[in-house]
Amino acid sequence: MQAAALWNAHGPDLFLRRGTTGILETELRTLLPAGAQALAEDALCLARRYQRLSGLAEIRFRLEKVRHDSCRRFHVDHVPLRLLCTYTGPGVQWKHADSEIIHDTPACWITLLKGRLYPGWSTKGAVLHRSPPISDLPVPVTRLLLTLDHPDACGMGRR
């Protein structure tokens, strides 16, 4: 996606906010590099879908350039529901808790994961995920990762 490449070249390393999709849209558009409109439209469309699925009025929205191995271990997040979409670079890796088969999510595909706080979540049948290892690749890679989840996730709660 050309718009994602433009964000990687000219956008901030991290856009992290919590709020309604309307507030997020206003704030995101103030930072949008020229030509990156399609990225904003796609990310906001996913935010609205996530908002409907989760039933939340506000969400946590993180669009981040990742240039390192951020989460090496397979894990389950301490959130009800998390949506991930990698716009550039390798996508999320995932596996079933009772399997060693690792699946690679292609760029621009959506990964929707139930976390430990999801109602009725159980270790049986759980799906674990991690960021793909990129530090040992022969050519440096920048992943542009969108993460949508509960507004209080990862310390974003109001104080």
C-alpha positions in Angstrom: 0.0 0.0 0.0 1.6 3.3 -1.2 -0.1 5.3 1.5 1.5 3.2 4.2 4.9 3.7 2.6 4.3 7.4 2.7 3.4 7.2 6.4 6.7 5.3 7.0 8.6 8.0 5.2 6.9 11.1 6.6 4.6 10.2 9.5 5.4 10.0 13.2 7.0 6.8 14.6 4.0 6.5 16.9 0.5 7.7 16.9 -1.1 6.6 20.2 -4.5 7.9 21.4 -7.6 6.7 23.1 -11.1 8.1 22.2 -14.1 7.8 20.0 -13.6 7.1 16.3 -14.6 10.7 15.6 -11.9 12.1 17.9 -9.3 9.7 16.6 -10.1 10.7 13.0 -9.7 14.4 13.8 -6.3 13.8 15.5 -5.0 11.4 12.9 -5.8 13.7 10.0 -3.7 16.5 11.6 -0.6 14.3 11.3 -1.4 12.7 7.9 1.4 13.0 5.3 0.3 14.1 1.8 -0.9 11.1 -0.1 -1.5 8.9 2.9 -5.3 9.4 2.9 -6.0 5.8 2.0 -4.1 4.6 5.1 -6.2 6.8 7.4 -9.4 5.7 5.8 -8.6 2.0 6.1 -7.3 2.3 9.7 -10.4 4.3 10.7 -12.7 1.8 9.0 -11.1 -0.9 11.0 -11.5 1.2 14.2 -15.2 1.6 13.5 -15.5 -2.2 12.9 -13.6 -2.9 16.1 -15.8 -0.5 18.0 -18.9 -2.3 16.8 -17.5 -5.7 17.6 -16.3 -4.7 21.1 -19.3 -2.6 22.0 -16.9 0.1 23.3 -17.6 3.9 23.0 -13.9 4.6 23.1 -10.9 2.6 21.9 -7.2 2.6 22.1 -5.6 3.3 18.7 -1.9 2.7 18.1 -0.2 3.1 14.7 3.5 2.4 15.1 6.6 2.0 13.0 8.3 -1.1 14.4 12.0 -1.7 13.4 12.9 -4.3 16.0 11.7 -7.6 17.5 9.1 -6.2 19.8 7.3 -9.3 21.2 9.5 -12.4 20.7 7.4 -14.8 22.8 4.1 -16.2 21.9 1.5 -14.9 24.3 -2.1 -13.9 25.0 -2.8 -10.3 25.8 -4.4 -9.1 29.0 -7.3 -7.4 27.1 -10.8 -8.5 26.1 -10.2 -8.2 22.3 -7.3 -6.9 20.1 -7.3 -6.2 16.4 -3.9 -6.1 14.6 -3.1 -5.1 11.1 0.4 -4.8 9.7 0.4 -2.5 6.7 4.1 -2.9 5.8 6.6 -5.6 6.6 5.8 -9.1 8.0 2.5 -9.6 9.7 1.7 -11.1 13.1 2.7 -14.7 13.7 0.2 -16.9 15.6 -0.3 -20.5 16.7 -2.7 -22.6 18.7 -1.6 -23.1 22.3 -1.5 -26.9 21.8 0.4 -26.8 18.5 3.9 -25.9 17.3 2.8 -24.9 13.9 3.4 -21.2 13.3 1.2 -19.2 11.0 2.3 -16.0 9.3 -0.4 -13.4 8.7 0.3 -11.6 5.4 0.6 -7.8 5.3 -2.7 -5.9 5.3 -4.6 -8.9 6.7 -6.6 -8.5 9.9 -5.8 -10.5 13.0 -8.5 -10.4 15.7 -7.5 -12.0 19.0 -9.4 -12.8 22.1 -7.4 -11.8 25.2 -7.5 -13.2 28.7 -10.2 -10.7 29.6 -12.6 -11.8 26.9 -15.8 -13.2 28.5 -15.5 -17.0 28.8 -11.9 -17.1 27.6 -10.1 -20.4 28.3 -6.7 -21.7 27.8 -8.3 -24.6 25.9 -8.2 -23.7 22.2 -6.4 -20.4 22.9 -4.5 -18.6 20.1 -1.1 -17.2 21.0 0.6 -14.5 18.9 3.9 -12.6 18.6 5.6 -10.1 16.4 7.6 -11.7 13.7 11.4 -11.7 14.3 12.9 -9.0 12.0 16.2 -8.0 13.6 18.1 -10.8 11.8 16.7 -10.1 8.3 19.4 -9.4 5.7 17.6 -6.0 4.8 16.2 -3.7 7.5 12.4 -3.8 7.6 10.0 -1.3 9.0 6.6 -2.8 10.0 3.7 -0.3 10.2 1.4 -1.9 12.8 -2.1 -0.9 13.7 -3.3 -2.1 17.1 -6.8 -1.5 18.3 -8.1 -2.5 21.7 -9.7 -1.6 25.0 -9.2 2.1 25.9 -7.5 1.2 29.2 -5.1 -1.3 27.7 -1.4 -1.0 28.4 -1.7 1.8 30.9 -3.9 4.1 28.9 -6.6 4.3 31.6 -7.6 7.7 32.8 -5.8 8.7 36.0 
